[in-house]
Amino acid sequence: MLNRIILTTAALAATGLLAGCDATDPLLRDGQWHATHVNRANLTLEAANPADLVRGTGETTTDGIVAAAAVQRLYDNKVKKLPDAGLSAVTVTGQGGS
């Protein structure tokens, strides 16, 4: 019975000590830099025209006929084969389970 009380007291003391770690964690402390919206800020800096991230721009060099023809070939199951790039074929070796 005494061992159980000692173990319970030790567990409660350890929990109390660990609960104070939030105050010293540099990532959680007030007044420190926090990574808030960092990816958005970096993408905005890298974009040539940040307004394009809000609303895209249309294509000005074509009227969409070529793209529409490609979609029609897809619907008709007459997709053109890709040209040979001279690279080795990718093959699966071995058997894997999912």
PyMOL commands that set and color helices and strands:
alter all, ss='L'
color gray80, all
select helices_A, chain A and resi 2-23+38-46+50-53+65-75
alter helices_A, ss='H'
color red, helices_A
deselect
rebuild
show_as cartoon
